[in-house]
Amino acid sequence: MRVGVNVPNFGPGTNPDSLARWAEVVEGLGFDLLMVSDHLAVTSDVAEQYPAPFYEPFTTLAWLAGITTRITLGTTVLIVPYRHPLLIARMAANLHQLSGGRLILGVGTGWARQEFEALGVPFQRRGELTDDHIRAVRAAWDNDADYRCGQIPIWVGGNSDVALRRAVRLGAAWHPLRFTMPWFRDAVDRLRAIAAELQLPVPDLAPRIVLRLAEKPIDHPERRAGEGTIGQILDDIEQLSLLGAGTVLLDPYNGDPNETLRPEAAWQALATVAAHRAWPTPYRDGIAVTLDNHDLPGSDVDRAAAFSEADLQHLRRCVELATEAVDAGDWPFGSVLVDADGKVLAEERNRESTTGDATRHPEFELARWAATNLSPEERATATVYTSGEHCPMCAAAHGWVGLGRIVYVSSSEQAQGWLAEMGVTASPPVRPLSIRDVVPDLEVAGPVPELAGQVRALHRRFRTGTSAAN
């Protein structure tokens, strides 16, 4: 199953920098899709749910295509009646080509009556216009000499039976939004009945669910798919898969525009899901296993609910050091040692390849430096910031020397997943273990989603010898 993220392209905290950071997080955590919403005129009915500024989806996705490398991009959903069909066809075709074939066009009829009025589009004809426009768009794409995109995948958004029937008639994936699991099961039955009635294939399923992580289980009957503990969320995703969904889109926006000013909470929820995706099987004997944060193989999210600006500043320096290492031909790791008052005491980068010494890890070097230059009390209150989670050798040195907290950008599990994506299958000489497997009582925080994408790009550069933009 593919899992994607609906990124908020609206609200007071949204700007080019935040959109770029969202892209780094979503791609860096290994998600498969990044999709955005659509509004053109932020009328009062739109602003109640999706306040300004609102970034137009084709423009936004074209820009994000240039700062991402592999992730599929799309709309969830494009309001079809707002644009001339040939404009939709042209913009989608160009974006599909410029992104290397990474576009999915999610479509819908729209709901904001005042926005229709502002654009001069008849609200009562929105369903008819949607059907006519989609037919015209597909006809344009048939002209391969001009549009050169083939038939771009279309998802039909909406929860009504009209949307189900439209998906069947068009042979397009059905994209329902934010629902309960009992409702979805019944809707899938209705979809199959409509397909049988029309003697057409049952469409693919690509639902969008909320992402609202809770510490305690949510048991009320109106609980929506994607709400609850990580165990409940994983079980929802598994049930959607069993019902035939090949893709699930997670929507971390929960209705408060001020969430866009503080995206870190959403990023941590996504990091939790991503870490569990790396777990070999969160379901044992067909039964969902409810795991708490201490069970995560690639994340210490319970101790990483929030990173201060000082933390992020030191971690950015770690990424800079890792970049220097790659530029020199070494592995992409960099680390900084900071005292209790926030003063940088020492910093180091990886030097394995250039020295021929496989122990020249920056974390190991800092542990040795601390043993020589700091008192036991100073070591205990110091923090090591690092671009990647300590290997067992470095974690053991950290523990024996008596250093304090570790904060890392990317986990060992993430790094192993990235290497597998690049076709690297050779096992390391030392088995990867989490830091707390080696030093159980140590305070550890990570990963940091907003920076993990940069570290992934450095691993790719080191392994393939290509630039991060390739």
C-alpha positions in Angstrom: 0.0 0.0 0.0 1.1 3.5 -0.8 0.7 6.1 2.0 0.7 9.9 1.3 0.1 13.2 3.1 -2.3 16.0 2.4 -0.1 19.1 3.0 -1.9 22.3 4.0 -1.4 25.0 1.3 -3.4 27.6 3.2 -3.6 29.4 6.5 -1.6 32.0 8.5 1.5 29.9 8.8 1.8 28.9 5.2 4.5 30.5 3.0 7.1 29.3 0.6 9.5 28.3 3.4 6.9 26.3 5.3 5.8 24.5 2.1 9.4 23.6 1.4 9.8 22.3 4.9 6.7 20.2 4.6 8.0 18.7 1.4 11.3 17.9 3.1 9.5 16.2 5.9 7.0 14.2 3.8 9.6 13.0 1.3 12.3 12.5 4.0 10.1 10.3 6.1 9.5 8.0 3.1 5.9 8.8 2.3 4.7 8.0 -1.3 2.5 11.0 -2.1 2.3 14.8 -1.3 -1.1 16.3 -2.2 -2.6 19.8 -1.8 -6.1 21.3 -1.9 -7.8 23.9 -4.1 -9.6 27.2 -3.7 -9.3 30.3 -5.9 -11.4 32.9 -4.2 -11.2 32.9 -0.4 -14.7 34.0 0.2 -16.2 34.0 3.7 -17.5 30.4 3.4 -14.1 29.2 2.3 -12.2 31.3 4.9 -14.2 29.7 7.8 -12.4 26.4 7.1 -9.4 27.3 4.9 -8.3 30.9 5.6 -5.9 33.0 3.5 -3.3 32.9 2.2 -4.2 30.1 -0.2 -1.6 28.8 -2.6 -3.0 27.7 -6.0 -2.3 24.0 -6.4 -0.8 23.8 -9.9 1.6 26.6 -9.1 2.5 25.2 -5.7 3.0 21.6 -7.0 5.2 22.9 -9.9 7.4 24.6 -7.4 7.5 21.5 -5.1 8.3 19.3 -8.1 11.6 21.2 -8.3 12.6 20.6 -4.7 11.6 16.9 -4.4 13.0 13.9 -6.2 10.7 10.9 -6.1 7.4 11.6 -4.3 4.2 11.6 -6.3 2.4 14.9 -6.4 -1.3 15.6 -6.6 -4.5 17.5 -5.9 -7.0 16.5 -3.2 -9.0 17.8 -4.8 -9.0 20.2 -7.8 -12.4 21.9 -8.1 -13.0 21.2 -11.7 -15.7 23.8 -12.6 -13.4 26.7 -11.6 -11.2 26.4 -14.7 -11.7 26.0 -18.4 -11.1 22.3 -19.3 -8.3 23.1 -21.7 -6.5 25.1 -19.0 -6.7 22.2 -16.7 -5.5 19.8 -19.4 -2.6 22.1 -20.3 -1.4 22.8 -16.7 -1.8 19.2 -15.6 0.1 17.9 -18.7 2.9 20.4 -18.3 3.2 19.6 -14.5 3.2 15.9 -15.2 6.0 16.3 -17.8 8.1 18.7 -15.7 7.9 16.5 -12.6 8.9 13.3 -14.4 5.5 11.8 -14.6 4.7 12.3 -10.9 1.2 13.8 -11.0 -2.2 12.5 -9.8 -5.2 14.7 -10.6 -7.8 14.4 -7.8 -11.0 16.1 -8.8 -14.2 17.3 -7.2 -17.3 19.4 -7.9 -16.8 21.9 -5.1 -19.1 23.1 -2.3 -18.5 26.8 -1.5 -21.5 28.6 -3.1 -20.0 32.1 -2.5 -16.8 31.1 -4.2 -18.8 29.9 -7.3 -20.6 33.3 -7.3 -17.3 35.2 -7.1 -15.9 33.2 -10.1 -19.1 33.6 -12.1 -19.6 29.8 -12.3 -23.2 28.5 -11.8 -23.3 26.5 -8.6 -26.3 24.4 -9.5 -24.5 23.1 -12.6 -21.3 22.1 -10.9 -21.9 18.3 -11.3 -22.7 18.6 -15.0 -19.7 20.9 -15.5 -17.4 18.5 -13.8 -18.4 15.6 -16.0 -18.2 17.7 -19.2 -14.8 19.2 -18.2 -13.3 15.8 -17.3 -14.4 14.4 -20.7 -12.8 17.4 -22.4 -9.6 17.1 -20.5 -9.2 13.4 -21.4 -9.9 14.2 -25.0 -7.2 16.8 -25.0 -4.7 14.4 -23.5 -5.4 12.0 -26.4 -3.5 14.5 -28.6 -0.1 13.2 -27.7 1.6 15.4 -30.3 0.6 18.4 -28.3 0.1 17.5 -24.6 2.6 14.6 -24.5 1.4 13.3 -21.1 -0.8 10.3 -21.9 -3.8 9.8 -19.6 -2.8 11.2 -16.2 -4.3 9.2 -13.3 -7.6 10.8 -12.1 -9.1 10.3 -8.6 -12.8 11.3 -8.2 -13.3 12.9 -4.8 -16.5 13.0 -2.8 -18.6 10.9 -0.4 -22.0 11.0 -2.2 -23.5 8.3 -4.3 -23.1 10.7 -7.2 -19.4 10.7 -6.7 -19.4 6.9 -6.5 -21.3 6.7 -9.8 -19.0 9.2 -11.4 -15.9 7.2 -10.4 -17.4 4.0 -11.9 -18.4 5.7 -15.2 -15.0 7.4 -15.6 -13.0 4.3 -14.6 -11.2 6.5 -12.1 -10.1 5.8 -8.6 -12.6 6.8 -5.9 -11.2 9.3 -3.3 -13.6 9.6 -0.3 -12.7 12.1 2.4 -12.6 11.9 6.2 -15.1 9.2 7.3 -15.8 6.5 9.8 -14.8 2.9 9.1 -18.4 1.6 9.2 -19.5 4.2 6.7 -16.6 3.3 4.4 -17.5 -0.4 4.5 -21.1 0.3 3.5 -19.9 2.8 0.8 -17.6 0.1 -0.7 -20.6 -2.2 -0.9 -22.6 0.5 -2.7 -19.7 1.2 -5.1 -19.5 -2.5 -6.0 -23.3 -2.6 -6.6 -23.1 0.5 -8.9 -20.3 -1.1 -10.9 -22.4 -4.3 -11.2 -25.4 -2.3 -12.3 -23.4 -0.4 -15.0 -21.5 -3.6 -15.9 -18.2 -1.8 -15.4 -15.1 -2.6 -13.3 -15.0 -1.6 -9.6 -12.7 1.5 -9.3 -9.6 1.6 -7.3 -9.9 2.9 -3.8 -7.7 5.9 -2.6 -9.3 7.2 0.6 -8.2 10.3 2.5 -8.4 9.9 6.3 -7.7 12.2 9.2 -4.5 11.9 11.2 -5.1 12.8 14.8 -2.8 10.9 17.2 -4.1 10.4 20.8 -2.4 8.9 23.8 -5.5 6.9 24.9 -7.8 4.9 22.7 -10.9 6.7 21.2 -13.8 4.4 21.6 -16.9 6.4 20.6 -18.9 5.1 17.6 -18.3 8.3 15.6 -14.5 7.9 15.7 -13.2 8.7 12.2 -10.6 6.6 10.5 -7.1 7.9 11.4 -8.1 9.1 14.9 -6.8 7.5 18.1 -3.7 5.7 19.3 -1.0 4.6 16.9 -2.4 1.1 17.2 -5.9 2.3 16.2 -4.5 4.3 13.2 -2.4 1.4 12.0 -5.4 -0.9 12.3 -7.5 1.6 10.3 -4.9 1.6 7.5 -4.8 -2.2 7.6 -8.5 -2.5 7.3 -8.6 -0.1 4.4 -6.0 -2.2 2.7 -8.1 -5.4 3.3 -11.1 -3.6 1.8 -9.1 -3.0 -1.4 -7.5 0.5 -0.9 -4.1 0.6 -2.7 -3.4 4.1 -1.5 -4.3 6.0 1.7 -3.8 9.7 2.1 -3.3 11.1 5.7 -4.7 14.5 6.5 -3.0 16.0 9.6 -5.0 19.3 9.5 -7.6 19.2 12.2 -9.5 22.4 11.6 -7.6 25.1 13.6 -5.9 27.5 11.2 -3.2 28.2 13.9 -2.0 24.6 13.4 -0.3 26.0 10.3 1.9 28.2 12.5 3.0 25.1 14.5 3.4 22.2 12.1 5.8 20.4 14.3 3.0 18.5 16.0 1.8 17.2 12.7 5.3 16.3 11.7 5.8 14.2 14.8 2.5 12.4 14.2 3.7 11.6 10.7 7.1 10.5 12.0 5.3 8.1 14.3 3.4 6.6 11.4 6.5 6.4 9.3 8.5 4.7 12.1 5.8 2.0 12.4 5.8 1.5 8.6 9.4 0.4 9.0 8.4 -2.1 11.7 8.4 -5.6 10.1 4.8 -6.4 11.2 2.6 -4.2 13.5 0.0 -7.0 13.2 0.7 -10.4 14.7 -1.6 -13.3 13.8 -3.9 -10.9 12.0 -4.4 -8.9 15.1 -3.3 -5.3 15.4 -0.7 -4.8 18.2 -1.1 -1.6 20.1 2.3 -0.1 20.6 3.3 2.8 22.6 6.1 5.2 21.6 8.8 3.2 23.5 8.2 0.4 21.0 9.1 2.4 18.0 12.1 0.9 16.2 13.2 4.1 14.5 11.9 6.9 16.7 12.1 8.4 20.2 9.1 10.5 19.6 7.9 10.3 23.2 11.0 12.4 24.1 10.8 14.5 21.0 7.4 16.1 21.2 9.0 19.5 20.6 12.5 20.7 19.6 13.6 24.1 20.6 15.0 26.6 18.2 18.4 26.1 19.9 18.1 22.3 19.2 17.3 23.0 15.6 20.2 25.4 15.2 22.6 22.7 16.5 21.0 20.1 14.3 21.3 22.3 11.2 25.0 22.6 12.0 25.2 18.8 12.1 23.7 18.6 8.6 26.2 21.2 7.4 29.0 19.0 8.9 27.5 15.9 7.2 27.5 17.9 3.9 31.1 18.7 4.4 31.8 15.0 4.9 30.1 14.0 1.7 31.9 16.8 -0.2 35.2 15.2 1.1 34.1 11.7 0.1 33.1 10.5 3.6 29.9 9.1 5.0 27.1 11.8 5.6 27.4 12.2 9.4 28.2 15.3 11.5 27.9 15.9 15.2 28.1 18.7 17.8 28.9 18.6 21.5 27.1 21.3 23.6 27.4 22.0 27.3 24.5 22.7 29.7 24.5 26.4 28.9 24.2 25.8 25.2 27.8 26.5 24.3 29.4 24.5 21.5 32.3 22.6 23.0 33.4 20.6 20.0 32.2 19.4 16.6 33.3 16.7 14.2 32.3 15.0 10.9 32.8 11.5 9.6 36.3 10.7 8.2 36.0 6.9 7.5 36.8 6.9 3.8 39.4 9.6 3.7 41.4 8.0 6.6 40.7 4.3 5.9 39.6 3.9 9.5 36.1 2.6 10.0 36.0 3.9 13.6 36.3 7.5 12.6 32.7 8.3 13.4 32.0 11.9 14.7 30.1 10.7 17.7 32.9 8.4 18.7 35.4 11.2 18.3 33.3 13.5 20.5 33.1 10.9 23.2 36.8 10.5 23.2 37.3 14.3 23.3 34.8 14.6 26.2 36.6 11.9 28.2 39.8 13.9 28.0 38.6 17.4 28.4 35.5 17.4 30.6 34.8 16.4 34.2 32.2 13.7 34.9 29.7 16.3 36.0 30.2 18.3 32.8 29.9 15.2 30.6 26.6 14.2 32.3 25.0 17.6 31.5 26.3 17.9 27.9 24.2 17.1 24.8 25.4 15.4 21.6 23.5 16.6 18.5 24.0 14.4 15.4 22.8 14.1 11.9 22.2 10.3 12.3 21.4 8.0 15.2 24.5 6.6 16.9 25.7 3.2 15.8 26.2 0.6 18.6 30.0 1.5 18.8 29.3 5.2 19.3 26.3 4.6 21.6 28.5 2.4 23.8 31.3 5.0 23.9 28.7 7.7 24.8 27.4 5.5 27.6 30.8 4.5 29.0 32.0 8.1 29.0 28.9 9.3 30.8 27.6 11.9 28.4 24.1 13.2 28.6 21.2 13.6 26.1 21.4 12.6 22.4 19.4 14.4 19.8 19.5 13.0 16.2 18.0 14.1 12.9 17.5 10.7 11.3 17.2 7.2 12.8 19.1 4.0 11.9 15.8 2.5 10.7 15.3 5.4 8.3 18.9 5.2 7.0 18.5 1.5 6.3 15.2 2.1 4.5 16.8 4.9 2.4 19.7 2.6 1.4 17.3 -0.2 0.5 15.5 2.3 -1.8 18.9 3.0 -3.5 19.4 -0.7 -4.1 22.0 -1.1 -1.3 21.4 -4.6 0.0 24.7 -5.5 1.7 24.5 -6.0 5.5 26.7 -3.7 7.7 29.5 -5.5 9.6 27.8 -4.5 12.9 24.1 -5.0 13.4 22.1 -1.7 13.6 20.6 -1.2 17.1 18.8 1.7 18.5 20.7 3.8 21.0 18.4 2.7 23.9 19.1 -0.9 23.0 22.7 -0.1 23.9 22.2 2.5 26.7 18.7 1.8 28.1 18.4 4.7 30.4 19.8 7.5 28.2 17.6 10.5 27.3 17.2 10.4 23.5 15.2 12.5 21.1 14.6 12.1 17.4 14.1 11.9 14.5 13.5 15.5 13.4 11.2 15.3 10.3 11.9 18.8 9.0 15.6 18.0 8.5 15.5 14.3 7.7 14.9 14.9 4.0 18.2 16.7 3.8 20.0 13.8 5.4 18.3 11.4 3.0 19.5 13.5 0.1 23.1 13.3 1.5 22.9 9.5 1.7 21.8 9.5 -2.0 24.7 11.8 -3.0 27.2 9.7 -1.2 25.9 6.4 -2.6 25.2 7.5 -6.2 27.7 10.3 -6.6 24.9 12.6 -7.9 23.8 16.0 -6.7 20.8 16.3 -4.4 18.8 17.9 -7.2 19.0 14.8 -9.4 
